[in-house]
């Protein structure tokens, strides 16, 4: 039986159907997700592991233990290290009960004790009463665990959208290829792969905003390592070209749009006016490459990526040329 593929556009990613430019709403994970990711031990609240986590960083309560709650981020995961528990252990039973109770009453998503420390009796007791998960790490230092936790939360809760395109890594530089269906995006990606570059995602690219200037491009497991070539079908780039032909994700720094050739429409100035594409508030440099038979599109993409790198390092070929001519640029 012959199978036909509408490429990947109708594939369900992460149990959602993505359409061009569709933004995902506020993302959440659960306390159970943290347990599975970091192999945490559950000390209390095992019936409440479905509590939601919506904020992409953790908090170490300090001022809160001395009664200052004006800026207490109650929506954050609360991490108790050696410093916090040592302070509490030095208090009288009555003080421990009061100060631990004050924090638990704010109902944060969960508490995590680091470095395999023993939990305080009142902390376990209050977490059981209030239905708040109390978890414990292995012997990782507190600062190291928080670094890993924040990195995980940042990616897991990052705003995300999906677009129609191809994502490749060209000499370590993340490039997003866009254009109308059938323009040749996947074929161009295939040429780049054969030249030693890497595929990240084909047809549907998931974009994650990790910060004001950081956009991550990745794939969904359904399309992992697969490239859809018209007249050929699906190919697995890893099986064809080895592990070096694919990577899971890349930071997007260039947005390249492939378009049909139009006579007399190309701008031949020495240095084009910078153009940008906005993805969730992150501005990515935009370049249009027009297609024509015999034109080395993959080579132009390589040149664009390498030129972006040089410009980031402060070099401009146009400025150098102007200096040679004695012209103020």
Secondary structure as UniProt FT lines:
FT   TURN            7..10
FT   STRAND          12..13
FT   TURN            14..15
FT   STRAND          16..17
FT   TURN            20..21
FT   STRAND          22..23
FT   STRAND          29..30
FT   HELIX           31..38
FT   STRAND          41..44
FT   HELIX           46..48
FT   TURN            49..50
FT   STRAND          52..53
FT   STRAND          58..59
FT   HELIX           63..66
FT   TURN            70..71
FT   TURN            74..75
FT   STRAND          77..80
FT   HELIX           82..89
FT   HELIX           93..104
FT   TURN            105..106
FT   STRAND          110..113
FT   TURN            115..116
FT   HELIX           121..130
FT   STRAND          133..136
FT   HELIX           142..156
FT   STRAND          159..170
FT   TURN            171..172
FT   STRAND          173..178
FT   TURN            181..182
FT   HELIX           185..194
FT   TURN            195..196
FT   STRAND          198..211
FT   TURN            212..213
FT   STRAND          214..218
FT   HELIX           221..223
FT   TURN            224..225
FT   STRAND          226..229
FT   TURN            230..232
FT   STRAND          233..236
FT   HELIX           237..241
FT   HELIX           243..245
FT   STRAND          249..260
FT   TURN            263..264
FT   STRAND          275..279
FT   TURN            280..281
FT   STRAND          282..291
FT   TURN            293..294
FT   HELIX           297..312
FT   TURN            313..314
FT   HELIX           317..325
//
